[in-house]
Amino acid sequence: MTDPRLLDLDGLVDCERLVHEVLVPFREQRASTFQHWDWHAGALAAPEPVPEGRVLVDTA
């Protein structure tokens, strides 16, 4: 089963979610969470807190 969002070649769905769920709150120094895609479940995983700080780096 392919997630329909993967068929959206411009990727705007997840970009918008990233901006609203992570980047805007981070910029405003508010707590935020992010849900990664769980490929086995075919759905978004449970929200995980984004660590507070001055720089946001993806270590995945």
C-alpha positions, 0 to 999 in steps of 0.5 A, spaced: 500 500 500 502 506 498 501 512 502 497 517 497 502 523 499 507 519 496 504 520 489 504 528 490 511 529 487 511 536 490 511 534 497 507 540 499 503 536 504 509 534 509 512 541 508 506 544 510 505 540 516 513 541 518 512 548 518 506 548 522 508 543 527 515 544 528 518 550 525 513 556 527 513 553 534 520 552 534 522 559 531 517 562 537 520 558 542 514 554 544 514 547 545 512 542 539 511 535 537 512 532 530 509 525 527 514 521 523 511 516 518 510 509 520 511 505 514 509 499 517 502 501 520 501 506 514 500 512 518 503 517 522 506 515 528 505 518 535 507 525 536 514 526 539 517 532 542 521 536 539 527 538 543 528 546 545 534 549 543 537 555 538 538 550 533 534 545 530 538 539 527 535 532 524 540 527 526 536 521 523 
